[in-house]
Amino acid sequence: MASEPRTYGAPFACAPGMRIEAHERLAALQFAQINTQLGKIEAMMERLEKRLWLTVYGVVAIILAQAVQSILNVAP
């Protein structure tokens, strides 16, 4: 009969190993939270950029309207 390696069921859970697993889970949760926060920040930046461009286009439109109005006032 060939000797087979014994299996004892579940591996032994030691305190340092459990601590490492807890740190890994905590790090994964922290990275997930950071990714969520970065997604929110990126969305806010996109909205801010749209508002900025809208403001720039509004100022340019006002300047052009004033220029056209002054040209129309000079020409009879």
PDB file of N, H, CA, C and O in Angstrom:
ATOM      1  N   MET A   1       0.823  -1.176   0.000  1.00  0.00           N
ATOM      2  CA  MET A   1       0.000   0.000   0.000  1.00  0.00           C
ATOM      3  C   MET A   1       0.874   1.249   0.000  1.00  0.00           C
ATOM      4  O   MET A   1       1.808   1.371   0.793  1.00  0.00           O
ATOM      5  N   ALA A   2       0.561   2.156  -0.886  1.00  0.00           N
ATOM      6  H   ALA A   2      -0.198   2.057  -1.530  1.00  0.00           H
ATOM      7  CA  ALA A   2       1.313   3.407  -0.957  1.00  0.00           C
ATOM      8  C   ALA A   2       0.778   4.374   0.088  1.00  0.00           C
ATOM      9  O   ALA A   2      -0.426   4.468   0.329  1.00  0.00           O
ATOM     10  N   SER A   3       1.685   5.065   0.679  1.00  0.00           N
ATOM     11  H   SER A   3       2.663   4.988   0.483  1.00  0.00           H
ATOM     12  CA  SER A   3       1.231   6.012   1.703  1.00  0.00           C
ATOM     13  C   SER A   3       0.735   7.291   1.024  1.00  0.00           C
ATOM     14  O   SER A   3       1.410   7.863   0.168  1.00  0.00           O
ATOM     15  N   GLU A   4      -0.439   7.715   1.424  1.00  0.00           N
ATOM     16  H   GLU A   4      -0.987   7.250   2.119  1.00  0.00           H
ATOM     17  CA  GLU A   4      -1.048   8.917   0.867  1.00  0.00           C
ATOM     18  C   GLU A   4      -0.887  10.045   1.872  1.00  0.00           C
ATOM     19  O   GLU A   4      -0.917   9.812   3.081  1.00  0.00           O
ATOM     20  N   PRO A   5      -0.716  11.266   1.378  1.00  0.00           N
ATOM     21  CA  PRO A   5      -0.598  12.381   2.324  1.00  0.00           C
ATOM     22  C   PRO A   5      -1.912  12.577   3.067  1.00  0.00           C
ATOM     23  O   PRO A   5      -2.999  12.490   2.496  1.00  0.00           O
ATOM     24  N   ARG A   6      -1.774  12.841   4.338  1.00  0.00           N
ATOM     25  H   ARG A   6      -0.891  12.912   4.802  1.00  0.00           H
ATOM     26  CA  ARG A   6      -2.966  13.045   5.159  1.00  0.00           C
ATOM     27  C   ARG A   6      -3.515  14.450   4.940  1.00  0.00           C
ATOM     28  O   ARG A   6      -2.766  15.418   4.811  1.00  0.00           O
ATOM     29  N   THR A   7      -4.815  14.532   4.903  1.00  0.00           N
ATOM     30  H   THR A   7      -5.423  13.745   5.008  1.00  0.00           H
ATOM     31  CA  THR A   7      -5.467  15.835   4.840  1.00  0.00           C
ATOM     32  C   THR A   7      -6.223  16.008   6.136  1.00  0.00           C
ATOM     33  O   THR A   7      -6.921  15.099   6.586  1.00  0.00           O
ATOM     34  N   TYR A   8      -6.087  17.156   6.725  1.00  0.00           N
ATOM     35  H   TYR A   8      -5.520  17.895   6.360  1.00  0.00           H
ATOM     36  CA  TYR A   8      -6.685  17.393   8.032  1.00  0.00           C
ATOM     37  C   TYR A   8      -7.912  18.296   7.966  1.00  0.00           C
ATOM     38  O   TYR A   8      -8.378  18.778   8.998  1.00  0.00           O
ATOM     39  N   GLY A   9      -8.429  18.525   6.788  1.00  0.00           N
ATOM     40  H   GLY A   9      -8.049  18.133   5.950  1.00  0.00           H
ATOM     41  CA  GLY A   9      -9.598  19.381   6.691  1.00  0.00           C
ATOM     42  C   GLY A   9      -9.183  20.820   6.420  1.00  0.00           C
ATOM     43  O   GLY A   9      -8.343  21.077   5.557  1.00  0.00           O
ATOM     44  N   ALA A  10      -9.759  21.732   7.138  1.00  0.00           N
ATOM     45  H   ALA A  10     -10.441  21.523   7.838  1.00  0.00           H
ATOM     46  CA  ALA A  10      -9.493  23.154   6.934  1.00  0.00           C
ATOM     47  C   ALA A  10      -8.079  23.495   7.406  1.00  0.00           C
ATOM     48  O   ALA A  10      -7.610  22.955   8.408  1.00  0.00           O
ATOM     49  N   PRO A  11      -7.403  24.391   6.683  1.00  0.00           N
ATOM     50  CA  PRO A  11      -6.069  24.788   7.128  1.00  0.00           C
ATOM     51  C   PRO A  11      -6.161  25.570   8.435  1.00  0.00           C
ATOM     52  O   PRO A  11      -7.179  26.188   8.745  1.00  0.00           O
ATOM     53  N   PHE A  12      -5.092  25.524   9.171  1.00  0.00           N
ATOM     54  H   PHE A  12      -4.265  25.021   8.920  1.00  0.00           H
ATOM     55  CA  PHE A  12      -5.033  26.182  10.463  1.00  0.00           C
ATOM     56  C   PHE A  12      -4.996  27.690  10.265  1.00  0.00           C
ATOM     57  O   PHE A  12      -4.169  28.195   9.506  1.00  0.00           O
ATOM     58  N   ALA A  13      -5.874  28.404  10.930  1.00  0.00           N
ATOM     59  H   ALA A  13      -6.547  27.994  11.546  1.00  0.00           H
ATOM     60  CA  ALA A  13      -5.920  29.863  10.835  1.00  0.00           C
ATOM     61  C   ALA A  13      -5.146  30.452  12.008  1.00  0.00           C
ATOM     62  O   ALA A  13      -5.562  30.347  13.161  1.00  0.00           O
ATOM     63  N   CYS A  14      -4.021  31.069  11.695  1.00  0.00           N
ATOM     64  H   CYS A  14      -3.683  31.155  10.758  1.00  0.00           H
ATOM     65  CA  CYS A  14      -3.206  31.666  12.750  1.00  0.00           C
ATOM     66  C   CYS A  14      -3.450  33.174  12.783  1.00  0.00           C
ATOM     67  O   CYS A  14      -3.952  33.749  11.816  1.00  0.00           O
ATOM     68  N   ALA A  15      -3.104  33.790  13.866  1.00  0.00           N
ATOM     69  H   ALA A  15      -2.697  33.324  14.651  1.00  0.00           H
ATOM     70  CA  ALA A  15      -3.366  35.219  14.053  1.00  0.00           C
ATOM     71  C   ALA A  15      -2.654  36.089  13.024  1.00  0.00           C
ATOM     72  O   ALA A  15      -3.294  36.988  12.478  1.00  0.00           O
ATOM     73  N   PRO A  16      -1.370  35.884  12.723  1.00  0.00           N
ATOM     74  CA  PRO A  16      -0.729  36.739  11.713  1.00  0.00           C
ATOM     75  C   PRO A  16      -1.377  36.607  10.328  1.00  0.00           C
ATOM     76  O   PRO A  16      -1.530  37.594   9.608  1.00  0.00           O
ATOM     77  N   GLY A  17      -1.752  35.386   9.970  1.00  0.00           N
ATOM     78  H   GLY A  17      -1.627  34.584  10.555  1.00  0.00           H
ATOM     79  CA  GLY A  17      -2.423  35.175   8.687  1.00  0.00           C
ATOM     80  C   GLY A  17      -3.774  35.859   8.648  1.00  0.00           C
ATOM     81  O   GLY A  17      -4.149  36.437   7.628  1.00  0.00           O
ATOM     82  N   MET A  18      -4.504  35.800   9.737  1.00  0.00           N
ATOM     83  H   MET A  18      -4.199  35.330  10.566  1.00  0.00           H
ATOM     84  CA  MET A  18      -5.814  36.456   9.795  1.00  0.00           C
ATOM     85  C   MET A  18      -5.643  37.970   9.751  1.00  0.00           C
ATOM     86  O   MET A  18      -6.460  38.671   9.154  1.00  0.00           O
ATOM     87  N   ARG A  19      -4.586  38.475  10.382  1.00  0.00           N
ATOM     88  H   ARG A  19      -3.923  37.905  10.867  1.00  0.00           H
ATOM     89  CA  ARG A  19      -4.325  39.916  10.369  1.00  0.00           C
ATOM     90  C   ARG A  19      -4.018  40.387   8.949  1.00  0.00           C
ATOM     91  O   ARG A  19      -4.493  41.440   8.524  1.00  0.00           O
ATOM     92  N   ILE A  20      -3.229  39.608   8.222  1.00  0.00           N
ATOM     93  H   ILE A  20      -2.843  38.753   8.568  1.00  0.00           H
ATOM     94  CA  ILE A  20      -2.904  39.964   6.842  1.00  0.00           C
ATOM     95  C   ILE A  20      -4.163  39.968   5.989  1.00  0.00           C
ATOM     96  O   ILE A  20      -4.364  40.879   5.186  1.00  0.00           O
ATOM     97  N   GLU A  21      -5.009  38.965   6.154  1.00  0.00           N
ATOM     98  H   GLU A  21      -4.846  38.225   6.806  1.00  0.00           H
ATOM     99  CA  GLU A  21      -6.263  38.916   5.399  1.00  0.00           C
ATOM    100  C   GLU A  21      -7.151  40.105   5.732  1.00  0.00           C
ATOM    101  O   GLU A  21      -7.790  40.668   4.844  1.00  0.00           O
ATOM    102  N   ALA A  22      -7.199  40.489   6.993  1.00  0.00           N
ATOM    103  H   ALA A  22      -6.680  40.031   7.715  1.00  0.00           H
ATOM    104  CA  ALA A  22      -8.006  41.644   7.394  1.00  0.00           C
ATOM    105  C   ALA A  22      -7.462  42.921   6.764  1.00  0.00           C
ATOM    106  O   ALA A  22      -8.237  43.768   6.318  1.00  0.00           O
ATOM    107  N   HIS A  23      -6.136  43.071   6.722  1.00  0.00           N
ATOM    108  H   HIS A  23      -5.506  42.384   7.084  1.00  0.00           H
ATOM    109  CA  HIS A  23      -5.535  44.246   6.092  1.00  0.00           C
ATOM    110  C   HIS A  23      -5.816  44.264   4.588  1.00  0.00           C
ATOM    111  O   HIS A  23      -6.050  45.326   4.011  1.00  0.00           O
ATOM    112  N   GLU A  24      -5.791  43.100   3.961  1.00  0.00           N
ATOM    113  H   GLU A  24      -5.600  42.237   4.430  1.00  0.00           H
ATOM    114  CA  GLU A  24      -6.082  43.035   2.527  1.00  0.00           C
ATOM    115  C   GLU A  24      -7.525  43.432   2.249  1.00  0.00           C
ATOM    116  O   GLU A  24      -7.799  44.168   1.301  1.00  0.00           O
ATOM    117  N   ARG A  25      -8.444  42.947   3.071  1.00  0.00           N
ATOM    118  H   ARG A  25      -8.222  42.349   3.841  1.00  0.00           H
ATOM    119  CA  ARG A  25      -9.850  43.324   2.889  1.00  0.00           C
ATOM    120  C   ARG A  25     -10.043  44.816   3.123  1.00  0.00           C
ATOM    121  O   ARG A  25     -10.775  45.471   2.380  1.00  0.00           O
ATOM    122  N   LEU A  26      -9.394  45.357   4.144  1.00  0.00           N
ATOM    123  H   LEU A  26      -8.799  44.826   4.747  1.00  0.00           H
ATOM    124  CA  LEU A  26      -9.494  46.784   4.445  1.00  0.00           C
ATOM    125  C   LEU A  26      -8.919  47.614   3.304  1.00  0.00           C
ATOM    126  O   LEU A  26      -9.504  48.626   2.919  1.00  0.00           O
ATOM    127  N   ALA A  27      -7.787  47.200   2.764  1.00  0.00           N
ATOM    128  H   ALA A  27      -7.312  46.377   3.077  1.00  0.00           H
ATOM    129  CA  ALA A  27      -7.178  47.920   1.644  1.00  0.00           C
ATOM    130  C   ALA A  27      -8.092  47.876   0.422  1.00  0.00           C
ATOM    131  O   ALA A  27      -8.228  48.876  -0.282  1.00  0.00           O
ATOM    132  N   ALA A  28      -8.715  46.738   0.165  1.00  0.00           N
ATOM    133  H   ALA A  28      -8.605  45.925   0.737  1.00  0.00           H
ATOM    134  CA  ALA A  28      -9.636  46.628  -0.969  1.00  0.00           C
ATOM    135  C   ALA A  28     -10.829  47.558  -0.788  1.00  0.00           C
ATOM    136  O   ALA A  28     -11.261  48.205  -1.742  1.00  0.00           O
ATOM    137  N   LEU A  29     -11.360  47.629   0.418  1.00  0.00           N
ATOM    138  H   LEU A  29     -11.009  47.103   1.193  1.00  0.00           H
ATOM    139  CA  LEU A  29     -12.476  48.542   0.688  1.00  0.00           C
ATOM    140  C   LEU A  29     -12.057  49.995   0.528  1.00  0.00           C
ATOM    141  O   LEU A  29     -12.812  50.806  -0.009  1.00  0.00           O
ATOM    142  N   GLN A  30     -10.860  50.328   0.990  1.00  0.00           N
ATOM    143  H   GLN A  30     -10.247  49.669   1.426  1.00  0.00           H
ATOM    144  CA  GLN A  30     -10.381  51.696   0.863  1.00  0.00           C
ATOM    145  C   GLN A  30     -10.176  52.081  -0.596  1.00  0.00           C
ATOM    146  O   GLN A  30     -10.521  53.192  -1.000  1.00  0.00           O
ATOM    147  N   PHE A  31      -9.613  51.167  -1.391  1.00  0.00           N
ATOM    148  H   PHE A  31      -9.332  50.265  -1.063  1.00  0.00           H
ATOM    149  CA  PHE A  31      -9.435  51.460  -2.812  1.00  0.00           C
ATOM    150  C   PHE A  31     -10.781  51.603  -3.517  1.00  0.00           C
ATOM    151  O   PHE A  31     -10.926  52.454  -4.395  1.00  0.00           O
ATOM    152  N   ALA A  32     -11.755  50.795  -3.154  1.00  0.00           N
ATOM    153  H   ALA A  32     -11.638  50.103  -2.441  1.00  0.00           H
ATOM    154  CA  ALA A  32     -13.086  50.924  -3.749  1.00  0.00           C
ATOM    155  C   ALA A  32     -13.696  52.274  -3.400  1.00  0.00           C
ATOM    156  O   ALA A  32     -14.305  52.918  -4.253  1.00  0.00           O
ATOM    157  N   GLN A  33     -13.539  52.705  -2.155  1.00  0.00           N
ATOM    158  H   GLN A  33     -13.044  52.181  -1.461  1.00  0.00           H
ATOM    159  CA  GLN A  33     -14.065  54.008  -1.740  1.00  0.00           C
ATOM    160  C   GLN A  33     -13.348  55.142  -2.471  1.00  0.00           C
ATOM    161  O   GLN A  33     -13.983  56.109  -2.890  1.00  0.00           O
ATOM    162  N   ILE A  34     -12.037  55.027  -2.625  1.00  0.00           N
ATOM    163  H   ILE A  34     -11.521  54.241  -2.284  1.00  0.00           H
ATOM    164  CA  ILE A  34     -11.277  56.051  -3.344  1.00  0.00           C
ATOM    165  C   ILE A  34     -11.737  56.126  -4.795  1.00  0.00           C
ATOM    166  O   ILE A  34     -11.903  57.220  -5.334  1.00  0.00           O
ATOM    167  N   ASN A  35     -11.945  54.977  -5.430  1.00  0.00           N
ATOM    168  H   ASN A  35     -11.810  54.088  -4.992  1.00  0.00           H
ATOM    169  CA  ASN A  35     -12.418  54.971  -6.815  1.00  0.00           C
ATOM    170  C   ASN A  35     -13.790  55.615  -6.929  1.00  0.00           C
ATOM    171  O   ASN A  35     -14.054  56.337  -7.891  1.00  0.00           O
ATOM    172  N   THR A  36     -14.664  55.366  -5.967  1.00  0.00           N
ATOM    173  H   THR A  36     -14.450  54.779  -5.186  1.00  0.00           H
ATOM    174  CA  THR A  36     -15.989  55.983  -5.969  1.00  0.00           C
ATOM    175  C   THR A  36     -15.872  57.495  -5.834  1.00  0.00           C
ATOM    176  O   THR A  36     -16.527  58.239  -6.563  1.00  0.00           O
ATOM    177  N   GLN A  37     -15.042  57.945  -4.908  1.00  0.00           N
ATOM    178  H   GLN A  37     -14.509  57.340  -4.316  1.00  0.00           H
ATOM    179  CA  GLN A  37     -14.858  59.377  -4.708  1.00  0.00           C
ATOM    180  C   GLN A  37     -14.238  60.031  -5.943  1.00  0.00           C
ATOM    181  O   GLN A  37     -14.638  61.133  -6.317  1.00  0.00           O
ATOM    182  N   LEU A  38     -13.275  59.378  -6.576  1.00  0.00           N
ATOM    183  H   LEU A  38     -12.949  58.483  -6.271  1.00  0.00           H
ATOM    184  CA  LEU A  38     -12.669  59.928  -7.783  1.00  0.00           C
ATOM    185  C   LEU A  38     -13.688  60.034  -8.911  1.00  0.00           C
ATOM    186  O   LEU A  38     -13.667  60.993  -9.682  1.00  0.00           O
ATOM    187  N   GLY A  39     -14.571  59.058  -9.006  1.00  0.00           N
ATOM    188  H   GLY A  39     -14.588  58.279  -8.380  1.00  0.00           H
ATOM    189  CA  GLY A  39     -15.630  59.121 -10.010  1.00  0.00           C
ATOM    190  C   GLY A  39     -16.539  60.318  -9.781  1.00  0.00           C
ATOM    191  O   GLY A  39     -16.924  61.000 -10.731  1.00  0.00           O
ATOM    192  N   LYS A  40     -16.880  60.575  -8.527  1.00  0.00           N
ATOM    193  H   LYS A  40     -16.567  60.022  -7.755  1.00  0.00           H
ATOM    194  CA  LYS A  40     -17.723  61.730  -8.206  1.00  0.00           C
ATOM    195  C   LYS A  40     -17.001  63.033  -8.522  1.00  0.00           C
ATOM    196  O   LYS A  40     -17.602  63.967  -9.051  1.00  0.00           O
ATOM    197  N   ILE A  41     -15.706  63.097  -8.196  1.00  0.00           N
ATOM    198  H   ILE A  41     -15.217  62.338  -7.766  1.00  0.00           H
ATOM    199  CA  ILE A  41     -14.924  64.309  -8.466  1.00  0.00           C
ATOM    200  C   ILE A  41     -14.832  64.554  -9.965  1.00  0.00           C
ATOM    201  O   ILE A  41     -14.962  65.693 -10.416  1.00  0.00           O
ATOM    202  N   GLU A  42     -14.610  63.495 -10.744  1.00  0.00           N
ATOM    203  H   GLU A  42     -14.504  62.571 -10.379  1.00  0.00           H
ATOM    204  CA  GLU A  42     -14.535  63.647 -12.197  1.00  0.00           C
ATOM    205  C   GLU A  42     -15.857  64.144 -12.765  1.00  0.00           C
ATOM    206  O   GLU A  42     -15.861  64.987 -13.662  1.00  0.00           O
ATOM    207  N   ALA A  43     -16.976  63.640 -12.262  1.00  0.00           N
ATOM    208  H   ALA A  43     -16.973  62.956 -11.534  1.00  0.00           H
ATOM    209  CA  ALA A  43     -18.286  64.102 -12.735  1.00  0.00           C
ATOM    210  C   ALA A  43     -18.495  65.576 -12.396  1.00  0.00           C
ATOM    211  O   ALA A  43     -19.010  66.335 -13.217  1.00  0.00           O
ATOM    212  N   MET A  44     -18.097  65.983 -11.190  1.00  0.00           N
ATOM    213  H   MET A  44     -17.678  65.367 -10.523  1.00  0.00           H
ATOM    214  CA  MET A  44     -18.223  67.397 -10.818  1.00  0.00           C
ATOM    215  C   MET A  44     -17.337  68.282 -11.696  1.00  0.00           C
ATOM    216  O   MET A  44     -17.741  69.381 -12.075  1.00  0.00           O
ATOM    217  N   MET A  45     -16.141  67.811 -12.019  1.00  0.00           N
ATOM    218  H   MET A  45     -15.812  66.918 -11.712  1.00  0.00           H
ATOM    219  CA  MET A  45     -15.246  68.591 -12.865  1.00  0.00           C
ATOM    220  C   MET A  45     -15.817  68.740 -14.274  1.00  0.00           C
ATOM    221  O   MET A  45     -15.680  69.800 -14.886  1.00  0.00           O
ATOM    222  N   GLU A  46     -16.453  67.696 -14.794  1.00  0.00           N
ATOM    223  H   GLU A  46     -16.565  66.835 -14.297  1.00  0.00           H
ATOM    224  CA  GLU A  46     -17.069  67.786 -16.113  1.00  0.00           C
ATOM    225  C   GLU A  46     -18.194  68.807 -16.112  1.00  0.00           C
ATOM    226  O   GLU A  46     -18.315  69.598 -17.048  1.00  0.00           O
ATOM    227  N   ARG A  47     -19.030  68.797 -15.057  1.00  0.00           N
ATOM    228  H   ARG A  47     -18.931  68.155 -14.297  1.00  0.00           H
ATOM    229  CA  ARG A  47     -20.107  69.789 -14.969  1.00  0.00           C
ATOM    230  C   ARG A  47     -19.538  71.196 -14.864  1.00  0.00           C
ATOM    231  O   ARG A  47     -20.058  72.124 -15.484  1.00  0.00           O
ATOM    232  N   LEU A  48     -18.485  71.359 -14.095  1.00  0.00           N
ATOM    233  H   LEU A  48     -18.062  70.606 -13.592  1.00  0.00           H
ATOM    234  CA  LEU A  48     -17.854  72.671 -13.945  1.00  0.00           C
ATOM    235  C   LEU A  48     -17.272  73.147 -15.273  1.00  0.00           C
ATOM    236  O   LEU A  48     -17.378  74.324 -15.617  1.00  0.00           O
ATOM    237  N   GLU A  49     -16.664  72.236 -16.012  1.00  0.00           N
ATOM    238  H   GLU A  49     -16.578  71.279 -15.733  1.00  0.00           H
ATOM    239  CA  GLU A  49     -16.103  72.588 -17.306  1.00  0.00           C
ATOM    240  C   GLU A  49     -17.198  73.035 -18.272  1.00  0.00           C
ATOM    241  O   GLU A  49     -17.017  73.998 -19.017  1.00  0.00           O
ATOM    242  N   LYS A  50     -18.328  72.339 -18.259  1.00  0.00           N
ATOM    243  H   LYS A  50     -18.475  71.556 -17.653  1.00  0.00           H
ATOM    244  CA  LYS A  50     -19.449  72.743 -19.115  1.00  0.00           C
ATOM    245  C   LYS A  50     -19.943  74.129 -18.745  1.00  0.00           C
ATOM    246  O   LYS A  50     -20.236  74.934 -19.630  1.00  0.00           O
ATOM    247  N   ARG A  51     -20.041  74.424 -17.458  1.00  0.00           N
ATOM    248  H   ARG A  51     -19.803  73.771 -16.739  1.00  0.00           H
ATOM    249  CA  ARG A  51     -20.467  75.747 -17.011  1.00  0.00           C
ATOM    250  C   ARG A  51     -19.461  76.814 -17.435  1.00  0.00           C
ATOM    251  O   ARG A  51     -19.845  77.909 -17.846  1.00  0.00           O
ATOM    252  N   LEU A  52     -18.186  76.492 -17.335  1.00  0.00           N
ATOM    253  H   LEU A  52     -17.874  75.603 -17.002  1.00  0.00           H
ATOM    254  CA  LEU A  52     -17.150  77.442 -17.719  1.00  0.00           C
ATOM    255  C   LEU A  52     -17.246  77.773 -19.202  1.00  0.00           C
ATOM    256  O   LEU A  52     -17.193  78.942 -19.585  1.00  0.00           O
ATOM    257  N   TRP A  53     -17.387  76.746 -20.040  1.00  0.00           N
ATOM    258  H   TRP A  53     -17.430  75.796 -19.729  1.00  0.00           H
ATOM    259  CA  TRP A  53     -17.501  76.997 -21.477  1.00  0.00           C
ATOM    260  C   TRP A  53     -18.782  77.761 -21.801  1.00  0.00           C
ATOM    261  O   TRP A  53     -18.780  78.614 -22.689  1.00  0.00           O
ATOM    262  N   LEU A  54     -19.853  77.477 -21.109  1.00  0.00           N
ATOM    263  H   LEU A  54     -19.855  76.784 -20.388  1.00  0.00           H
ATOM    264  CA  LEU A  54     -21.086  78.227 -21.317  1.00  0.00           C
ATOM    265  C   LEU A  54     -20.884  79.697 -20.978  1.00  0.00           C
ATOM    266  O   LEU A  54     -21.381  80.570 -21.690  1.00  0.00           O
ATOM    267  N   THR A  55     -20.164  79.979 -19.905  1.00  0.00           N
ATOM    268  H   THR A  55     -19.761  79.270 -19.327  1.00  0.00           H
ATOM    269  CA  THR A  55     -19.860  81.357 -19.528  1.00  0.00           C
ATOM    270  C   THR A  55     -18.989  82.029 -20.579  1.00  0.00           C
ATOM    271  O   THR A  55     -19.245  83.175 -20.949  1.00  0.00           O
ATOM    272  N   VAL A  56     -17.971  81.341 -21.062  1.00  0.00           N
ATOM    273  H   VAL A  56     -17.763  80.410 -20.761  1.00  0.00           H
ATOM    274  CA  VAL A  56     -17.086  81.902 -22.089  1.00  0.00           C
ATOM    275  C   VAL A  56     -17.879  82.221 -23.348  1.00  0.00           C
ATOM    276  O   VAL A  56     -17.738  83.303 -23.918  1.00  0.00           O
ATOM    277  N   TYR A  57     -18.717  81.276 -23.785  1.00  0.00           N
ATOM    278  H   TYR A  57     -18.832  80.397 -23.322  1.00  0.00           H
ATOM    279  CA  TYR A  57     -19.526  81.525 -24.982  1.00  0.00           C
ATOM    280  C   TYR A  57     -20.502  82.671 -24.758  1.00  0.00           C
ATOM    281  O   TYR A  57     -20.755  83.442 -25.683  1.00  0.00           O
ATOM    282  N   GLY A  58     -21.052  82.806 -23.572  1.00  0.00           N
ATOM    283  H   GLY A  58     -20.847  82.180 -22.820  1.00  0.00           H
ATOM    284  CA  GLY A  58     -21.958  83.907 -23.266  1.00  0.00           C
ATOM    285  C   GLY A  58     -21.253  85.244 -23.342  1.00  0.00           C
ATOM    286  O   GLY A  58     -21.796  86.195 -23.904  1.00  0.00           O
ATOM    287  N   VAL A  59     -20.053  85.338 -22.788  1.00  0.00           N
ATOM    288  H   VAL A  59     -19.613  84.565 -22.331  1.00  0.00           H
ATOM    289  CA  VAL A  59     -19.288  86.588 -22.840  1.00  0.00           C
ATOM    290  C   VAL A  59     -18.944  86.937 -24.281  1.00  0.00           C
ATOM    291  O   VAL A  59     -19.070  88.093 -24.686  1.00  0.00           O
ATOM    292  N   VAL A  60     -18.515  85.961 -25.048  1.00  0.00           N
ATOM    293  H   VAL A  60     -18.413  85.023 -24.719  1.00  0.00           H
ATOM    294  CA  VAL A  60     -18.187  86.203 -26.460  1.00  0.00           C
ATOM    295  C   VAL A  60     -19.430  86.651 -27.217  1.00  0.00           C
ATOM    296  O   VAL A  60     -19.349  87.552 -28.051  1.00  0.00           O
ATOM    297  N   ALA A  61     -20.564  86.045 -26.944  1.00  0.00           N
ATOM    298  H   ALA A  61     -20.629  85.313 -26.266  1.00  0.00           H
ATOM    299  CA  ALA A  61     -21.806  86.436 -27.614  1.00  0.00           C
ATOM    300  C   ALA A  61     -22.185  87.874 -27.266  1.00  0.00           C
ATOM    301  O   ALA A  61     -22.630  88.618 -28.140  1.00  0.00           O
ATOM    302  N   ILE A  62     -22.018  88.272 -26.023  1.00  0.00           N
ATOM    303  H   ILE A  62     -21.656  87.668 -25.313  1.00  0.00           H
ATOM    304  CA  ILE A  62     -22.333  89.655 -25.623  1.00  0.00           C
ATOM    305  C   ILE A  62     -21.404  90.642 -26.327  1.00  0.00           C
ATOM    306  O   ILE A  62     -21.854  91.680 -26.812  1.00  0.00           O
ATOM    307  N   ILE A  63     -20.125  90.325 -26.384  1.00  0.00           N
ATOM    308  H   ILE A  63     -19.759  89.481 -25.990  1.00  0.00           H
ATOM    309  CA  ILE A  63     -19.159  91.206 -27.060  1.00  0.00           C
ATOM    310  C   ILE A  63     -19.497  91.328 -28.543  1.00  0.00           C
ATOM    311  O   ILE A  63     -19.462  92.426 -29.099  1.00  0.00           O
ATOM    312  N   LEU A  64     -19.825  90.203 -29.188  1.00  0.00           N
ATOM    313  H   LEU A  64     -19.854  89.312 -28.736  1.00  0.00           H
ATOM    314  CA  LEU A  64     -20.182  90.248 -30.603  1.00  0.00           C
ATOM    315  C   LEU A  64     -21.478  91.011 -30.820  1.00  0.00           C
ATOM    316  O   LEU A  64     -21.601  91.753 -31.794  1.00  0.00           O
ATOM    317  N   ALA A  65     -22.446  90.841 -29.929  1.00  0.00           N
ATOM    318  H   ALA A  65     -22.346  90.239 -29.137  1.00  0.00           H
ATOM    319  CA  ALA A  65     -23.708  91.579 -30.055  1.00  0.00           C
ATOM    320  C   ALA A  65     -23.473  93.072 -29.921  1.00  0.00           C
ATOM    321  O   ALA A  65     -24.074  93.855 -30.656  1.00  0.00           O
ATOM    322  N   GLN A  66     -22.615  93.481 -29.001  1.00  0.00           N
ATOM    323  H   GLN A  66     -22.127  92.845 -28.404  1.00  0.00           H
ATOM    324  CA  GLN A  66     -22.303  94.901 -28.860  1.00  0.00           C
ATOM    325  C   GLN A  66     -21.565  95.432 -30.089  1.00  0.00           C
ATOM    326  O   GLN A  66     -21.807  96.563 -30.511  1.00  0.00           O
ATOM    327  N   ALA A  67     -20.685  94.645 -30.657  1.00  0.00           N
ATOM    328  H   ALA A  67     -20.488  93.726 -30.315  1.00  0.00           H
ATOM    329  CA  ALA A  67     -19.969  95.056 -31.866  1.00  0.00           C
ATOM    330  C   ALA A  67     -20.928  95.221 -33.027  1.00  0.00           C
ATOM    331  O   ALA A  67     -20.851  96.205 -33.761  1.00  0.00           O
ATOM    332  N   VAL A  68     -21.831  94.270 -33.201  1.00  0.00           N
ATOM    333  H   VAL A  68     -21.894  93.470 -32.605  1.00  0.00           H
ATOM    334  CA  VAL A  68     -22.818  94.358 -34.280  1.00  0.00           C
ATOM    335  C   VAL A  68     -23.728  95.560 -34.044  1.00  0.00           C
ATOM    336  O   VAL A  68     -24.064  96.268 -34.994  1.00  0.00           O
ATOM    337  N   GLN A  69     -24.125  95.797 -32.829  1.00  0.00           N
ATOM    338  H   GLN A  69     -23.852  95.222 -32.058  1.00  0.00           H
ATOM    339  CA  GLN A  69     -24.989  96.937 -32.523  1.00  0.00           C
ATOM    340  C   GLN A  69     -24.276  98.259 -32.810  1.00  0.00           C
ATOM    341  O   GLN A  69     -24.887  99.185 -33.342  1.00  0.00           O
ATOM    342  N   SER A  70     -23.017  98.353 -32.469  1.00  0.00           N
ATOM    343  H   SER A  70     -22.520  97.601 -32.036  1.00  0.00           H
ATOM    344  CA  SER A  70     -22.285  99.598 -32.748  1.00  0.00           C
ATOM    345  C   SER A  70     -22.108  99.793 -34.257  1.00  0.00           C
ATOM    346  O   SER A  70     -22.154 100.925 -34.739  1.00  0.00           O
ATOM    347  N   ILE A  71     -21.908  98.707 -35.003  1.00  0.00           N
ATOM    348  H   ILE A  71     -21.871  97.788 -34.611  1.00  0.00           H
ATOM    349  CA  ILE A  71     -21.804  98.821 -36.470  1.00  0.00           C
ATOM    350  C   ILE A  71     -23.126  99.262 -37.055  1.00  0.00           C
ATOM    351  O   ILE A  71     -23.148 100.090 -37.966  1.00  0.00           O
ATOM    352  N   LEU A  72     -24.237  98.727 -36.553  1.00  0.00           N
ATOM    353  H   LEU A  72     -24.219  98.054 -35.814  1.00  0.00           H
ATOM    354  CA  LEU A  72     -25.551  99.114 -37.064  1.00  0.00           C
ATOM    355  C   LEU A  72     -25.888 100.555 -36.706  1.00  0.00           C
ATOM    356  O   LEU A  72     -26.596 101.216 -37.466  1.00  0.00           O
ATOM    357  N   ASN A  73     -25.413 101.059 -35.587  1.00  0.00           N
ATOM    358  H   ASN A  73     -24.838 100.522 -34.969  1.00  0.00           H
ATOM    359  CA  ASN A  73     -25.659 102.446 -35.206  1.00  0.00           C
ATOM    360  C   ASN A  73     -24.878 103.419 -36.068  1.00  0.00           C
ATOM    361  O   ASN A  73     -25.356 104.524 -36.325  1.00  0.00           O
ATOM    362  N   VAL A  74     -23.684 103.041 -36.525  1.00  0.00           N
ATOM    363  H   VAL A  74     -23.296 102.143 -36.316  1.00  0.00           H
ATOM    364  CA  VAL A  74     -22.849 103.907 -37.371  1.00  0.00           C
ATOM    365  C   VAL A  74     -23.403 103.946 -38.790  1.00  0.00           C
ATOM    366  O   VAL A  74     -23.484 105.015 -39.395  1.00  0.00           O
ATOM    367  N   ALA A  75     -23.776 102.816 -39.311  1.00  0.00           N
ATOM    368  H   ALA A  75     -23.711 101.947 -38.819  1.00  0.00           H
ATOM    369  CA  ALA A  75     -24.291 102.750 -40.684  1.00  0.00           C
ATOM    370  C   ALA A  75     -25.753 103.189 -40.690  1.00  0.00           C
ATOM    371  O   ALA A  75     -26.536 102.781 -39.832  1.00  0.00           O
ATOM    372  N   PRO A  76     -26.119 104.040 -41.684  1.00  0.00           N
ATOM    373  CA  PRO A  76     -27.521 104.517 -41.731  1.00  0.00           C
ATOM    374  C   PRO A  76     -28.495 103.492 -42.214  1.00  0.00           C
ATOM    375  O   PRO A  76     -29.691 103.768 -42.298  1.00  0.00           O
TER     376      PRO A  76
END
